[in-house]
């Protein structure tokens, strides 16, 4: 049986039968990455953002009320004569 050029091109048995050549390869040390944080679900992230915004709105509302009280004190005090005359 005649062997064509293609038969030799795909014959790798000589690689399997030959002695393996080993090259000196330095041992690679792989640095381990820190563990990834647990995945945050969209729902829990949304709930946390809504909670933070609600807290900020409450703080702003309290500050707004205090400004109104100060304005009322100032405006009612400015109508009175500071010298009592």
Secondary structure in CASP SS format (residue, H / E / C, confidence):
PFRMAT SS
TARGET T0000
AUTHOR 0000-0000-0000
METHOD secondary structure of the structure
MODEL  1
X C 1.00
X C 1.00
X C 1.00
X C 1.00
X H 1.00
X H 1.00
X H 1.00
X H 1.00
X H 1.00
X H 1.00
X C 1.00
X C 1.00
X H 1.00
X H 1.00
X H 1.00
X H 1.00
X H 1.00
X C 1.00
X C 1.00
X C 1.00
X C 1.00
X C 1.00
X C 1.00
X C 1.00
X C 1.00
X C 1.00
X C 1.00
X C 1.00
X C 1.00
X C 1.00
X C 1.00
X C 1.00
X C 1.00
X C 1.00
X C 1.00
X C 1.00
X C 1.00
X C 1.00
X C 1.00
X C 1.00
X C 1.00
X H 1.00
X H 1.00
X H 1.00
X H 1.00
X H 1.00
X H 1.00
X H 1.00
X H 1.00
X H 1.00
X H 1.00
X H 1.00
X H 1.00
X H 1.00
X H 1.00
X H 1.00
X H 1.00
X H 1.00
X H 1.00
X H 1.00
X H 1.00
X H 1.00
X H 1.00
X H 1.00
X H 1.00
X H 1.00
X H 1.00
X H 1.00
X H 1.00
X H 1.00
X H 1.00
X H 1.00
X H 1.00
X H 1.00
X H 1.00
X H 1.00
X H 1.00
X H 1.00
X C 1.00
X C 1.00
X C 1.00
X C 1.00
X C 1.00
X C 1.00
X C 1.00
END
